[in-house]
């Protein structure tokens, strides 16, 4: 089954999910929010982006009246910032230019051989992009200046984002084991 999402559908879902995260203070996991679709960039207008561009998600109706792109600043404002301590959000965004599509303050630049994650500050003002204490992790299909790859390996008929395929495969292979985030990222890199 293919699902196509409009701008309003995505924003309403994000707002409802975030409301749950604001109301509960312990142990809420706001799903595994995933998106395999289209993304883009536009010139940053407020000086908040180190690379000079806002990353965007392009829903089905992005170029129609009443639609529009969903900008990384907006996703951060309505999805990330309100989440409180004890809430966890994992987002897999598999779209072109999706490297910082949640506009998080830090980006994983790799994993050292001993398994330590290497972080890099990714915003001009990291404090302005933080949640209200939640743990938020995003895996992207590519960096901000790249396009995502596609594959038919998941269903053999429908095109899917390669990062989505790699993530699903890594999770299926590790479903019976408790694995660390570093181990999952290694598996995704090996599959992709």
N, C-alpha and C positions, 0 to 999 in steps of 0.2 A: 504494500500500500504506500503510495506516495502522498505526502502531506505538503501543502503549500501554505505558507504563512504570510499574512499581510502585516503591515507595520502596526496597526492597531492590535492585532492578535498577539504579537510578540510583546509589545509594551504592556498590555493588560496582564499577560501571563507573568511577566517579570514583576510587575507591581504586586500581584496577588502573592507570589512566592516570597517577595521581600517582606510583605506585611506579616506573614507567618514567622519570618526570621526576627522581626521586631517584637512580636508578641511573646515569643518563647525565649528563654535565656539559657537553657541547657540542652545540649546534645541534638539539636535539630540539624539535619542534613537536608539542605535544599537541593534535593535531587542531584542527579548527574545531568546538568543542563548541557545539551549538545546541540550543535548546529553544523550542518554540512551544507553550505550554500555559497552565495556570492558575497563578496566584500569589495570594498574600494577605499579610496583615500580622497580627502579634500583639504585644501589649505586651511591651516589652523588660524582662527581669527582672534583668539584671546591670549596668545603667547604661552600657552600651558604645555605645549608639546615640544620635546627636545628635538625631534626630527622635522618640526615645522608642519606636520600634517595630522589631521584627525583621521582615525581609522573608522570605517563605516560598514554596517551590515546592510545588505540590499534585499529587503523582503520582496515578495511577489509584486506588490503594488508600489514600489519605490518611485516609479516614474509616472504615476497616475494621480489625479486630483484626490486629495485626502490621504495619500500615502506619503512616502518619503523615506529617506535613508535613516538608519538609527546610528547615531554618532557615539563613539566610545565615551565621551564625557557624559552623555545621557545614561548609558548603561552603568557607568560608575556611580552616578548620582542616585539612580533609582534601585540598583541591584546591590552594589558593594557598600557604599557609605552607611546605609541604615542598619546593617547586620551587626548584632551584638555579640559579646563574648559567649562562647559555647555553641555558636552556630558555625556550621561548615558548609562551604559552597565549593563544588568542583564543577568547572565548566570546560568543556571541550568545544572549541570554536574552530571549525575546519572550513575556512573561507580565505580567499585571497586577501592579503594585507591584514591578517588577523592577529599578528604578533602581540599587539597590545590593545585588542578590541574591548577589554574590560577596563582599560586605563589603570592598571594596577601599578603601585609605586616601584615594584622590583620585578625583574625578569631573570629567569634561569638562563645562564649563558653556557651551561654545560654541567657535567658531572665528573669530578675528579676520580682517578682510578680507585681510591679507597671508598667511593660512594658518596662523598660529600658534594652537596649541590653548590654550584658557584652562582652567586646572585650579582646582579648589576642594577643600580638605581636607574629608573627609566623615565623619570619625570623631573621637571624643573622644581616642583614643590611636592615632595613625597607625602608630607603630612596631609596635604589637601586631598589626596587620593585614597587614604586609608579607610578601612571599615571602622565601625565602632567597637572593634575587638574581635570580630569573627576571623576564622581562618578561611581565606579565599585562595583557591588555586585554579589557574587557567592553563590548559594545554592548547596550543595553537597549531594550525595546519602549516604555518610558515611564519617568517618574520614580516614586519610591516612593509618592507620593500620587495616582497616576493609574491608569487602566485602559488596557490595550493595545487597539488597534484590530484588527479582523479584515477579511479580504478574500477574495474568490473569484478574484482576478485571476491567481493562479499556475496553478491547474489548471482553473479555470472550474466545478468541481464541489465540491471540498473546501474548507472554510474553513481559512485559514492566517493566522498573525499578519501584520499589515501590515509590521512591521519586518523579518520574515523575507523577505517578498516583495520589499521594497525592497533588502535586502542582496543577495539572489540576482540581482535585476535589475542592480544596480550592478556586481556581480562579473562578470556575463555581458558587460556593456558594456565593461568594462575588462580582460577576460581576456588580450588580446594586448598590453596595455601594462602596464608596471610603474608603479603609482600609489602615492602616499603614503597613509597613514592619513587625513590631513586631506582628501585628494581623495575617498576612499571615503565619508567621513562627509558631505561636501558632496553627493555623488551620492545617498546615502540620503535626505538631507533634501529634495532636489529631487524625488525619486520619490515619497516618502511624503507 
